[in-house]
Amino acid sequence: MTDVDAREAVRSLRGSPLLFGYRGRPPVDVAALEQLLLRVARLADEVPEVAEMDLNPVVVSPRGAVAVDVKVRLRRADAPPPPDLRRLRT
């Protein structure tokens, strides 16, 4: 994932207008959310044992982004990855 990919992923969300200030609400720290996506993608690239990650919820505010609950499922390093598991779902 590149910074362009992260930017496009955030902006492709149906609810993305809420992130940029909506009906008098202040915009959130979109750059922090993009950085979170980049860090998760890098972790998945650098640690082949990561089979699945679930970050839910991710709370984004004007002060930053926080993954409140994170679950990581690992697999053996020598096991081949299932072909459909290592993809980012947004």
Secondary structure, 3 states (H helix, E strand, C coil): CCHHHHHHHHHHCCCHHHHHCCCCCCCCCHHHHHHHHHHHHHHHHHCCCEEEEEECCEEEECCEEEECCEEEEECCCCCCCCCCCCCCCC
